[in-house]
Amino acid sequence: MYADVVAFCGKGEFIDGVLINPTVIFEVLSPSTESVDRGAKLSSYRRIESLMHYVLVSQDEPRVEVYTMQMDSNSWTRDVATGLEAQISLPAIGVELKLADVYRAYLDFPNTERPQ
């Protein structure tokens, strides 16, 4: 399986050119991949010890889901950000992303105003 975008901290470890120690994995959802991204990939990626965030980015609307590993309970939480005014937090890499920036040049959504 290949992710759409990955980020890592420290030294990257690779097998056959594939990063095996990602800190964050981003998947852009599409009708043909959404069930795999939410099912098999999510299940598989959760087993990666270095992974702290799994991020699903919608193509249809300004909506981003962030699954975050909770080290204290060894469980995953899910947060959803919707609308261009919203933002997501990825503390494992020290990043806060505004959805307006994520979607800036990507799509125009009907009935959605862009923040200034």
Backbone bond lengths (Angstrom), bond angles and torsions (degrees), N, CA, C in turn:
res aa  C-N    CA-C-N  psi(-1)  N-CA   C-N-CA  omega(-1)  CA-C   N-CA-C  phi
1 M - - - 1.454 - - 1.523 108.98 -
2 Y 1.306 115.24 141.73 1.447 121.37 177.88 1.519 108.92 -120.29
3 A 1.329 115.54 135.89 1.462 121.20 177.44 1.520 109.44 -86.14
4 D 1.342 115.93 157.86 1.462 120.11 176.02 1.521 111.14 -70.03
5 V 1.333 117.24 -44.70 1.466 122.60 178.98 1.518 107.68 -145.39
6 V 1.328 117.05 141.71 1.463 121.40 174.53 1.519 109.47 -132.01
7 A 1.319 115.70 153.44 1.459 122.60 172.57 1.518 106.99 -133.51
8 F 1.318 116.09 148.10 1.454 118.81 178.85 1.516 109.85 -144.02
9 C 1.305 115.02 160.40 1.452 121.97 177.28 1.525 108.16 -113.30
10 G 1.300 115.38 147.85 1.457 119.24 178.81 1.512 111.90 78.53
11 K 1.301 115.41 -145.39 1.463 121.67 -177.42 1.530 109.87 -93.01
12 G 1.320 115.82 127.20 1.456 120.08 177.58 1.515 111.36 -70.88
13 E 1.327 115.15 139.69 1.467 121.34 175.62 1.519 107.09 -113.99
14 F 1.330 115.97 130.79 1.448 121.04 -174.02 1.522 111.83 -126.62
15 I 1.307 115.22 145.01 1.465 122.88 169.63 1.512 105.93 -128.69
16 D 1.324 116.16 121.78 1.466 122.05 -178.12 1.526 112.18 51.59
17 G 1.325 116.25 39.46 1.455 121.14 177.43 1.512 115.36 79.53
18 V 1.324 118.36 4.58 1.464 122.57 -179.07 1.529 109.32 -107.67
19 L 1.341 115.94 127.49 1.460 121.14 177.61 1.521 109.62 -65.23
20 I 1.321 116.86 127.59 1.471 119.80 -177.92 1.527 113.11 -110.23
21 N 1.346 117.03 0.54 1.466 119.21 178.52 1.531 112.00 -128.81
22 P 1.342 117.21 55.89 1.464 119.01 179.15 1.521 111.54 -70.51
23 T 1.330 115.04 151.14 1.465 121.05 173.42 1.523 109.59 -97.30
24 V 1.344 115.59 -36.67 1.472 121.89 178.68 1.523 108.32 -134.55
25 I 1.322 115.70 137.49 1.463 122.08 173.54 1.517 108.02 -121.92
26 F 1.334 115.92 130.61 1.463 122.86 176.43 1.527 109.04 -110.81
27 E 1.310 116.69 134.51 1.460 122.67 172.65 1.518 108.02 -126.03
28 V 1.326 116.71 131.15 1.455 122.26 174.80 1.524 106.90 -93.04
29 L 1.315 115.78 120.00 1.462 120.71 -175.52 1.526 111.37 -76.22
30 S 1.301 115.61 137.92 1.462 121.80 172.79 1.524 106.97 -138.32
31 P 1.327 117.82 161.45 1.466 119.08 -179.25 1.529 112.94 -55.23
32 S 1.318 117.54 -34.50 1.465 119.77 -177.09 1.527 113.57 -81.89
33 T 1.343 118.52 -17.76 1.467 119.81 -176.82 1.527 114.61 -116.88
34 E 1.325 117.98 -11.60 1.468 119.70 -171.84 1.524 113.36 -57.26
35 S 1.323 118.37 -43.94 1.469 119.02 -177.98 1.529 111.48 -65.47
36 V 1.312 117.62 -35.09 1.474 120.63 177.42 1.527 110.02 -71.24
37 D 1.343 117.43 -42.81 1.464 121.17 179.72 1.527 111.70 -61.72
38 R 1.329 116.78 -38.56 1.473 121.07 -179.51 1.530 112.63 -83.65
39 G 1.312 117.11 -19.64 1.460 121.00 -175.87 1.513 113.07 -105.76
40 A 1.329 115.82 -92.33 1.465 121.47 -173.20 1.531 112.65 -59.91
41 K 1.337 117.26 -43.78 1.461 118.95 -179.05 1.523 111.42 -66.46
42 L 1.326 117.19 -46.05 1.464 120.13 179.16 1.521 110.45 -58.10
43 S 1.304 116.65 -45.97 1.463 121.08 -179.89 1.525 111.41 -62.13
44 S 1.313 116.25 -44.53 1.457 121.08 -179.50 1.521 111.89 -68.48
45 Y 1.322 116.64 -46.76 1.458 120.64 -177.13 1.528 112.18 -63.90
46 R 1.311 117.79 -32.19 1.470 120.46 -179.77 1.524 111.98 -61.68
47 R 1.315 117.42 -18.33 1.468 121.61 -179.92 1.530 112.59 -84.10
48 I 1.328 117.50 -8.55 1.466 121.00 -179.28 1.530 108.38 -77.81
49 E 1.317 116.69 118.05 1.466 120.78 -174.36 1.520 113.63 -60.68
50 S 1.318 118.13 -34.32 1.461 120.91 -176.87 1.526 113.23 -80.32
51 L 1.323 117.76 -15.73 1.464 121.24 -173.94 1.528 111.53 -72.03
52 M 1.338 114.94 126.01 1.464 120.66 179.46 1.523 112.60 -112.52
53 H 1.351 117.63 -27.06 1.463 121.82 -179.34 1.523 109.72 -139.50
54 Y 1.321 115.31 136.36 1.464 122.47 172.08 1.519 105.51 -121.27
55 V 1.336 117.09 120.00 1.461 122.07 -170.17 1.525 109.82 -117.20
56 L 1.333 115.80 124.71 1.458 122.27 177.66 1.523 108.45 -108.54
57 V 1.329 115.93 123.24 1.461 122.34 -176.04 1.525 108.56 -111.68
58 S 1.323 116.80 121.82 1.461 122.16 179.69 1.516 111.46 -75.81
59 Q 1.321 116.28 143.58 1.463 121.51 172.37 1.522 111.57 -91.10
60 D 1.321 116.52 -21.56 1.462 121.76 -171.15 1.516 114.92 -87.58
61 E 1.305 117.21 -22.18 1.464 122.31 -176.70 1.520 108.21 -159.01
62 P 1.332 118.33 161.42 1.461 119.45 176.37 1.531 109.60 -73.79
63 R 1.324 114.68 90.29 1.469 121.78 -175.93 1.515 108.50 -148.23
64 V 1.323 116.39 126.43 1.457 122.10 -179.99 1.526 108.30 -131.97
65 E 1.314 115.76 132.11 1.462 122.05 176.11 1.519 108.24 -108.60
66 V 1.322 115.94 135.27 1.458 120.81 179.53 1.529 108.80 -123.52
67 Y 1.315 115.63 118.69 1.454 122.19 171.91 1.521 106.59 -95.29
68 T 1.336 116.68 127.65 1.462 121.52 -176.30 1.520 110.27 -125.33
69 M 1.333 115.81 131.11 1.456 121.16 176.93 1.522 109.39 -74.29
70 Q 1.320 115.53 128.60 1.462 122.32 177.27 1.528 107.19 -100.15
71 M 1.310 115.81 103.27 1.465 120.65 -174.46 1.528 112.73 -61.97
72 D 1.337 117.26 -35.29 1.460 119.87 -176.85 1.524 112.89 -67.37
73 S 1.346 117.16 -28.53 1.470 119.86 -178.77 1.526 112.36 -117.10
74 N 1.335 117.20 0.85 1.460 121.98 -179.00 1.534 111.21 52.14
75 S 1.335 114.43 43.74 1.464 120.06 179.38 1.525 108.74 -135.41
76 W 1.323 115.77 170.63 1.453 122.04 -178.61 1.518 110.09 -112.38
77 T 1.328 116.42 138.32 1.460 121.62 172.87 1.521 108.09 -110.70
78 R 1.324 115.82 158.80 1.465 121.31 179.93 1.517 108.55 -127.04
79 D 1.326 116.03 126.38 1.450 122.60 174.93 1.519 108.07 -120.02
80 V 1.335 115.48 143.32 1.460 120.92 -179.94 1.522 108.79 -122.15
81 A 1.338 115.54 130.84 1.462 121.61 175.84 1.518 107.52 -116.44
82 T 1.333 116.57 129.36 1.462 120.47 179.71 1.521 109.50 -129.74
83 G 1.315 114.71 146.84 1.451 120.72 178.96 1.512 111.50 90.65
84 L 1.309 114.99 149.71 1.458 120.02 -176.04 1.520 113.76 -69.63
85 E 1.332 117.65 -15.80 1.467 121.35 177.24 1.528 112.23 -82.21
86 A 1.324 117.62 -15.12 1.468 122.33 -176.27 1.525 110.84 -77.15
87 Q 1.322 114.63 166.66 1.457 120.12 174.93 1.518 109.75 -143.37
88 I 1.326 114.64 160.87 1.457 120.26 176.38 1.521 108.66 -118.77
89 S 1.316 114.84 153.28 1.449 121.17 179.97 1.525 109.18 -117.42
90 L 1.328 115.04 131.57 1.463 121.64 176.73 1.534 107.54 -124.94
91 P 1.338 116.63 76.72 1.465 119.85 -173.33 1.524 114.01 -62.05
92 A 1.305 118.89 -25.20 1.465 120.15 -179.21 1.523 112.47 -62.93
93 I 1.344 116.45 -25.02 1.464 119.65 176.90 1.536 111.36 -119.14
94 G 1.334 116.38 10.18 1.455 121.40 175.86 1.514 114.36 65.61
95 V 1.338 116.89 41.11 1.456 120.85 -175.35 1.527 111.03 -126.47
96 E 1.322 115.04 138.33 1.469 122.81 168.27 1.519 105.63 -119.73
97 L 1.321 117.61 125.54 1.460 121.83 -178.58 1.515 110.27 -116.59
98 K 1.319 116.09 127.42 1.452 120.66 173.29 1.521 107.83 -81.20
99 L 1.318 116.76 136.71 1.453 119.47 178.70 1.524 111.15 -61.10
100 A 1.334 117.54 -30.82 1.467 120.38 176.66 1.527 110.42 -59.45
101 D 1.332 117.57 -35.17 1.464 120.89 177.69 1.527 111.52 -76.39
102 V 1.330 116.63 -38.46 1.461 120.61 178.63 1.521 110.25 -60.09
103 Y 1.335 115.91 -41.23 1.465 121.29 -174.46 1.530 113.36 -100.65
104 R 1.297 118.78 5.98 1.469 123.28 -172.04 1.522 113.51 -47.19
105 A 1.292 118.79 -54.45 1.467 120.92 -175.31 1.520 111.93 -109.73
106 Y 1.315 116.13 10.95 1.458 119.20 -170.23 1.522 113.90 -91.33
107 L 1.318 116.56 -58.30 1.466 120.45 -173.91 1.515 111.47 -142.41
108 D 1.308 115.04 152.12 1.458 121.05 167.52 1.514 107.10 -105.61
109 F 1.314 116.68 124.04 1.449 121.34 -179.36 1.515 109.23 -99.24
110 P 1.327 117.36 137.51 1.461 118.61 176.81 1.529 110.23 -64.00
111 N 1.319 115.36 144.63 1.472 122.34 176.41 1.525 113.61 60.62
112 T 1.344 116.86 27.38 1.452 120.24 178.58 1.512 108.61 -126.43
113 E 1.334 115.97 122.90 1.453 120.11 177.14 1.517 109.79 -88.33
114 R 1.295 116.31 141.15 1.449 121.43 177.18 1.535 109.88 -83.70
115 P 1.326 117.23 134.15 1.472 119.31 176.08 1.531 109.75 -67.18
116 Q 1.308 116.30 152.11 1.477 121.42 178.50 1.500 110.96 -84.94
